[in-house]
Every structure is written in structure tokens, then in C-alpha cells.
């Protein structure tokens, strides 16, 4: 988190970077609750192949994903790099279904985040998610691919 935050915000102070990291860490606590949400993550394989100056950065990230992939309420699927252009290339997003509140889309960029609840927007992102999921490797094959990539980092 620190490496990406520093690269995307080169002018940010240490305090600002720490705040970004703490916000993300607090979000991570949701999966450690007694009754965590069910999460399906679709990752473009290319993000796992990104190199950093220190190879340990991606090794640790992939190790974390592999460990999460064993949790019963978390499914991580890789969209192979060989997949030709797909609808998800427009950027990352999060679809969330909240009891008593319905479904909404959260789109986050380096500078801000926005939630959309308009039915047309939700339907569009739901379609994109379905298309990506149909292109993704099954969870066990995705885990094997992450382990393979992890083993190739030098």
C-alpha cells in the first residue's frame, strides 16, 4: 500500500501517506469480523505482474491474496492476460449489496471515490462484472496462477 501510495502521490507528506494507509487498513478489518461479508474479487492478471523496485512488495501482496483466497467467504478469480479486450478495462469498481439499502457501485481513484446508486449505473456495472467473471479462471486455478506468478518474482 505504501509503495503504490507514494508512487501515485509523490508530493504527499508522510502524514498524508500514513492516513491513506490507515484508511485502507481499517477497510481490511471488515473481513476479520465475526460475520464478514461475502467477497468476490476479479483481478486482471496484469496487476499481479507489475514490478516494483523492491520485489518483496509484490511477493507480499500476492502472498496476502493467496492467504485470503483460502477463506470461505472470499473468492479471488484472475482474468487472464490472454483475455482479449474486455469491459473491465475502463477501471476498477466495487459492487456492493447492502441489506435494506440495495446495491450500489463504488468507484475509487487516486484522489477521490464516488458511490452510485442509480439503477442504470448499477445495471451497467453488474453487466461488466458478469462479463469479467465469465472470462475469469475458477478460484482454484486462480490461486494456482497466483502461486506461479509469486514463484517467478526475483
C-alpha positions as CSV (number, residue, x, y, z in Angstrom):
1,X,0.0,0.0,0.0
2,X,2.8,2.4,0.9
3,X,4.7,1.8,-2.4
4,X,1.6,2.5,-4.5
5,X,0.5,5.4,-2.4
6,X,3.9,7.1,-2.6
7,X,4.2,6.5,-6.4
8,X,0.7,7.9,-7.1
9,X,1.2,10.9,-4.7
10,X,4.8,11.9,-5.0
11,X,4.2,15.3,-3.4
12,X,2.3,13.9,-0.4
13,X,3.7,14.2,3.1
14,X,4.5,11.1,5.2
15,X,1.4,12.1,7.3
16,X,-0.9,12.0,4.2
17,X,0.5,8.7,3.1
18,X,0.0,7.3,6.6
19,X,-3.6,8.5,6.6
20,X,-4.2,6.7,3.2
21,X,-2.7,3.5,4.5
22,X,-4.6,3.6,7.8
23,X,-7.9,4.1,5.9
24,X,-7.2,1.1,3.8
25,X,-6.2,-1.0,6.8
26,X,-9.4,-0.1,8.5
27,X,-11.4,-1.3,5.5
28,X,-9.4,-4.6,5.7
29,X,-10.8,-5.1,9.2
30,X,-14.2,-5.8,7.7
31,X,-13.0,-9.2,6.5
32,X,-11.8,-10.1,10.0
33,X,-15.2,-9.6,11.7
34,X,-17.1,-12.5,13.2
35,X,-19.6,-12.4,10.2
36,X,-17.5,-11.0,7.3
37,X,-19.1,-10.1,4.0
38,X,-19.0,-12.4,1.1
39,X,-16.5,-11.0,-1.4
40,X,-15.7,-12.0,-5.0
41,X,-12.7,-10.2,-6.4
42,X,-11.8,-10.2,-10.1
43,X,-8.3,-9.2,-10.7
44,X,-6.7,-8.6,-14.1
45,X,-3.7,-10.8,-14.3
46,X,-1.6,-7.8,-15.4
47,X,-1.8,-6.3,-11.9
48,X,-0.1,-9.3,-10.5
49,X,2.8,-8.9,-13.0
50,X,3.5,-5.3,-12.0
51,X,7.1,-4.9,-10.8
52,X,8.4,-2.6,-8.1
53,X,11.9,-1.6,-7.3
54,X,11.8,-4.0,-4.3
55,X,10.5,-7.4,-5.4
56,X,9.3,-8.1,-1.9
57,X,6.4,-5.6,-2.4
58,X,4.6,-7.8,-4.9
59,X,5.7,-11.1,-3.2
60,X,4.0,-9.8,0.0
61,X,0.9,-8.6,-1.9
62,X,0.5,-12.0,-3.7
63,X,1.1,-13.9,-0.5
64,X,-1.7,-11.9,1.1
65,X,-4.1,-12.6,-1.8
66,X,-3.3,-16.3,-1.7
67,X,-3.9,-16.4,2.0
68,X,-7.2,-14.6,1.6
69,X,-8.3,-17.0,-1.2
70,X,-8.5,-19.8,1.4
71,X,-11.1,-18.0,3.4
72,X,-14.6,-19.5,2.9
73,X,-16.3,-16.2,2.2
74,X,-13.7,-14.8,-0.2
75,X,-13.4,-15.8,-3.8
76,X,-10.5,-14.4,-5.9
77,X,-10.5,-15.0,-9.6
78,X,-7.9,-13.9,-12.1
79,X,-8.9,-12.6,-15.5
80,X,-6.0,-14.0,-17.7
81,X,-3.9,-11.5,-19.6
82,X,-4.6,-13.6,-22.7
83,X,-8.2,-12.4,-22.5
84,X,-8.7,-10.0,-25.4
85,X,-10.0,-6.6,-24.6
86,X,-12.8,-6.7,-22.0
87,X,-15.3,-4.4,-20.5
88,X,-13.3,-4.1,-17.3
89,X,-10.5,-2.1,-18.9
90,X,-12.4,1.1,-18.1
91,X,-11.2,0.9,-14.5
92,X,-11.8,-0.8,-11.2
93,X,-15.0,-0.7,-9.3
94,X,-16.8,-2.3,-6.4
95,X,-20.3,-3.6,-6.5
96,X,-21.9,-3.8,-3.0
97,X,-25.2,-5.2,-2.0
98,X,-26.2,-3.9,1.4
99,X,-29.1,-5.3,3.3
100,X,-32.0,-2.9,3.5
101,X,-30.1,-0.4,1.2
102,X,-29.9,-2.3,-2.1
103,X,-27.0,-2.4,-4.5
104,X,-24.6,0.4,-5.3
105,X,-21.3,0.9,-7.1
106,X,-18.2,2.4,-5.6
107,X,-15.6,3.9,-7.9
108,X,-12.3,4.9,-6.4
109,X,-9.5,6.8,-8.0
110,X,-6.2,8.2,-6.6
111,X,-7.8,11.4,-5.5
112,X,-11.4,10.5,-4.6
113,X,-14.2,8.0,-4.5
114,X,-17.8,8.1,-5.6
115,X,-20.8,5.9,-4.9
116,X,-23.5,5.4,-7.5
117,X,-27.0,4.1,-6.7
118,X,-28.8,4.9,-9.9
119,X,-30.3,1.7,-11.3
120,X,-28.9,2.3,-14.8
121,X,-25.4,2.7,-13.4
122,X,-25.7,-0.3,-11.1
123,X,-27.0,-2.4,-14.0
124,X,-24.2,-1.4,-16.3
125,X,-21.5,-2.3,-13.7
126,X,-23.4,-5.5,-12.9
127,X,-23.2,-6.4,-16.6
128,X,-19.4,-5.7,-16.7
129,X,-18.9,-7.8,-13.6
130,X,-20.8,-10.7,-15.1
131,X,-18.8,-10.5,-18.3
132,X,-15.5,-10.4,-16.4
133,X,-16.5,-13.3,-14.2
134,X,-17.2,-15.4,-17.2
135,X,-13.7,-14.7,-18.5
136,X,-12.0,-15.3,-15.2
137,X,-10.3,-18.5,-14.1
138,X,-12.1,-20.5,-11.5
139,X,-10.9,-19.8,-7.9
140,X,-8.6,-22.9,-7.6
141,X,-7.0,-22.2,-10.9
142,X,-6.6,-18.5,-10.0
143,X,-4.8,-19.5,-6.7
144,X,-2.5,-21.8,-8.7
145,X,-1.8,-18.9,-11.1
146,X,-1.0,-16.5,-8.2
147,X,1.3,-19.1,-6.8
148,X,3.1,-19.5,-10.1
149,X,3.5,-15.7,-10.5
150,X,4.7,-15.5,-6.9
151,X,7.3,-18.1,-7.6
152,X,8.6,-16.3,-10.6
153,X,9.3,-13.0,-8.9
154,X,13.0,-12.4,-8.5
